Every structure is written in structure tokens, then in C-alpha cells.
Amino acid sequence: MSDAVEVAIVGAGPYGLSLGAHLRKAGVSVRQFGLPMQLWRAFMPEGMFLKSQGFASNLSDPDGTHTLEAFCQATGRPYASYGLPVPLDTFVAYGQWFRAELVPDIEEVLVTDVARRDGGFELSLANSEQVRARKVVVAIGVEHFAYVPGPLSALPDTVCTHASAHTDLSVFRDRDVVVVGAGQSALESAALLHENGAKVTLVARKDKIRWNGVPLNPERPPLQRLREPESGLGSGWATWFYSNHPDWFRHLPRSTRVYRARTALGPAGASWLRTRVEGQFPTLTGLSVTSAKADGDGVRLGLAGSDGSTRELAADHVIAGTGYRTDLARLSFLGTQVRSGLKTVAGTGSSVVGRDYQTSIPGLYVIGPAVAPTMGPVMRFVFGSEHAATTVARQLAGSAVSRSPAAVTAGR
Ligand SMILES: Cc1cc2nc3c(=O)[nH]c(=O)nc-3n(C[C@H](O)[C@H](O)[C@H](O)COP(=O)(O)OP(=O)(O)OC[C@H]3O[C@@H](n4cnc5c(N)ncnc54)[C@H](O)[C@@H]3O)c2cc1C
């Protein structure tokens, strides 16, 4: 593979951008493909705020100079490490600034196929180009894995959509909209719909909507900090463990990892969202959607309670705020030969990876939400990009054959 690039990165979200910054600094020859910050630009509603705190919303760069705080300072935007929700448009602009400063040569094209070739890989791009690479890192986030539960999945998208289908919720003004779900995305979509003039009803399976507490004061007395440490994903010792030790998490028994990766830290709404939901519109809890059918221009849902009660609900539209479920078997751009060689964590569609994020196919790495059942819930958050990017960069820079003179001189 004499004409091969050392590393191809597939993806340009927080994980891909972070890894790109580290590898370039280390002098590794890289080509990177994807649409920068696409999930955040095209699959989230205008007016949204991040749930993660400011300090936990940094992309990772080798010098630690390109933090969200540095960006906000440079552009005159308000910023606080704790307690000031980060607006979506600020985070998108931050990602674009990070890209322009540290990874300007990303190629804004999608990968349509990845195949094993001559001990490495051959990637096909949507512009018909073929690229050879010795190693491939897949950092494709969640956009391919929107999950719509059983009865809703059979409805046409004229009456039922996943929350990721909407950036402008004002199109639902004056319409009856049911939002299904109890996590941050469902709760915030419902609040934004209501504030944009829609007639909203929230339906949740849980008996009670859970809300996160307000962030703890970082200056609180040492004993309190010891009792309940604050970390990237929130407060408490379990959360501290998930936030800071993906490398320990991977040694837990498989069933524990799978369960924790899915259930830790959710579903719950951010503390600042609570007053925008409670008392603002009807919230029906303890009810599952058991049937759904299109009815004229609208939709009719059958709901069942855990006590055996049933009821019907009619609306113009249903929005499924029901999250994402990784299933690498659905990634058609990973050719059949690659998909069939990928070992997955039993009970999930997520790839098994080693401590260096390498999959069962030598030279193929996966980082981000797709490896949460191995590395833990931190992979579902921007905060996990630090561990993933630094670990993979160390591994790949060490084995890189074509390294820049600057990197070699610097002893990297
Ligand atoms: C509504 C919502 C709110 C969220 N809020 C927060 C929050 O407040 N804080 C937090 O930490 N996390 C939040 N998350 C989680 C968030 O998804 C992850 O933290 C983060 O986006 C993961 O980054 P990533 O780089 O893995 O993937 P993504 O950001 O999803 O980026 C994926 C990249 O892959 C590229 N790609 C996909 N397919 C291809 C292909 N075939 N070829 C080339 N490129 C491809 C895309 O173009 C994109 O560049 C939220 C998620 C959602 C859905």
C-alpha cells in the first residue's frame, strides 16, 4: 500500500475533530471525511441548549488551547464553567472554529464504502474517489441510529417523525403534537414546541419525570466534595467513575457494562428546563404507546398504563423523542466483509474494542457513542472525546510510518 495514507478518519463531530487535531499535531498523515458538526447543525432544534456544563463541553486538542471557554472569550460570548447552559448555536460555532483552526483540511464528503484491501483498507467516497489507508477510525456518532419504538415505527413520516428530523419546531404552530419520551431531547422538544405555539402533550412510560439537580458549587467545603464529587457527567462517585475511567469501566462484567451504558445518567431533564415543562402543557406519565394508526391527516395512539388502564389520544403529529440505538449492522457504508468481521458486544449492535479502541479487525478503530457498552456512558457525551482522542492518537502516532519532521524533532 505504497500510496496509502496512514490514517483515514470517518466523521467530523466532536470525536472526529478532536482526534484529527491530535493526529495532525503528532505529524501523522491523515485524511478526514465527514460534514463538520453535522449532527448539531442538522438534527437538533433551534433554540436548544446543551445539557452538559460548559467545562464538560470541550473538544480535545493537544495543547489544551481550543476550549469552549477560549472560543467564547475570543468571540465575546458569555461563558461559565458551571451553571450557564451553552446555547446550541454557540456550540456549533465553537466546533466550526476548532475545525478552522486545527483541522482545516477535512474533506466534506461522505464515505460510501470501507473494504479491507492488502492488509489495509480502501474507502470509496461519494465523489467517486477511492482512498487507501493503513488504518481507519470510525467516529460517526449517532445520526444513523435514530430509534423509533415498535408501534410508531410503522407510521408514515407525514404524521410521525423522530425528534432529530426537526431543526425548526415553529412549523407545528397551532397543531396538536404528541411528544413521546422522558429524556432531555423529548422534554426540550416539547418545551420548544409549546413556546413556538404548538398544542403539546407529552407521553412518558415512566411514572414520574426525573430532573437533574442544579450543579453543585465547585467551591463547596472539601468534605462535601469528597462525599459527592463533581465530574464531567455530573455529581456522585458512580458518575465520577464513568466520567474519568473508561479504561476501568471496560473491565466490568459484560452485562453490567451493557446495562450501565444504556441506563446511567438518564432519562432525565436538565434542572434549567423544569419550569419550561411543569405546568406548561399536559404530561401523561406511566403510559406506553401500544398502537398507532394514521387517521385522516392525523394520528390516533392507543396508550396503556401499568395498572391495565387504556386510553386513546388523537393528534396531528407525533414526535418520537426516544433516542438512539447503535447498530453497526445498519451502517451500509461499512461493506459486508467489514461488518461480518466486526465482533459486537452480545446484546447490542456495538463493536467490541480493546483498550486502544481497536475493533476485532486489526487497524479498524471505533470511537464515540458506538463503543459505550465497552468504554462506558462517557462515550455518549462530548466529554469522552478527550479519552478517546488521546488514547487513539497515542496508539496511531506510535505506529505511524510517515511522520512530519517537526513531530520527529519534538520526540513525539
Ligand atoms: C439532541 C441531542 C442533544 C445532545 N446534547 C448533548 C450535550 O449537551 N452534551 C454532550 O456531551 N452530548 C450531547 N449529545 C450527545 C452527542 O451526540 C455526542 O456527545 C456527540 O455528538 C458525539 O460526537 P461524535 O463525534 O461521536 O458524533 P457526531 O457529532 O454525531 O458526528 C458524526 C460525524 O460523522 C459524520 N459521518 C456520518 N456518516 C458518515 C459517512 N458515511 N462518511 C463520512 N462521515 C460520516 C457526520 O458527517 C459527522 O461529522 C446530544 C445528542 C443529541 C441527539
The ligand as a Gaussian input file, in Angstrom:
#p B3LYP/6-31G(d) Opt

LIG

0 1
 C      -30.470000      16.220000      20.866000
 C      -29.119000      15.852000      21.422000
 C      -28.531000      16.627000      22.399000
 C      -27.276000      16.289000      22.898000
 N      -26.733000      17.083000      23.864000
 C      -25.510000      16.779000      24.351000
 C      -24.909000      17.620000      25.341000
 O      -25.468000      18.601000      25.795000
 N      -23.659000      17.297000      25.772000
 C      -22.983000      16.201000      25.309000
 O      -21.855000      15.973000      25.740000
 N      -23.545000      15.380000      24.398000
 C      -24.780000      15.648000      23.907000
 N      -25.353000      14.836000      22.956000
 C      -24.638000      13.618000      22.539000
 C      -23.830000      13.824000      21.254000
 O      -24.415000      13.068000      20.245000
 C      -22.435000      13.351000      21.406000
 O      -21.854000      13.914000      22.554000
 C      -21.501000      13.754000      20.244000
 O      -22.173000      14.348000      19.161000
 C      -20.788000      12.564000      19.715000
 O      -19.830000      13.051000      18.813000
 P      -19.336000      12.207000      17.588000
 O      -18.183000      12.935000      17.010000
 O      -19.150000      10.806000      18.011000
 O      -20.557000      12.169000      16.571000
 P      -21.422000      13.256000      15.806000
 O      -21.399000      14.565000      16.466000
 O      -22.735000      12.604000      15.601000
 O      -20.690000      13.397000      14.400000
 C      -20.735000      12.353000      13.449000
 C      -19.896000      12.721000      12.251000
 O      -19.841000      11.586000      11.396000
 C      -20.036000      12.003000      10.067000
 N      -20.500000      10.876000       9.268000
 C      -21.585000      10.108000       9.436000
 N      -21.654000       9.198000       8.442000
 C      -20.587000       9.403000       7.649000
 C      -20.093000       8.801000       6.453000
 N      -20.743000       7.801000       5.853000
 N      -18.963000       9.284000       5.907000
 C      -18.290000      10.305000       6.478000
 N      -18.708000      10.911000       7.608000
 C      -19.842000      10.466000       8.173000
 C      -21.021000      13.148000      10.170000
 O      -20.981000      13.942000       8.986000
 C      -20.446000      13.866000      11.409000
 O      -19.397000      14.697000      11.018000
 C      -26.594000      15.145000      22.425000
 C      -27.186000      14.357000      21.433000
 C      -28.426000      14.703000      20.927000
 C      -29.023000      13.840000      19.854000

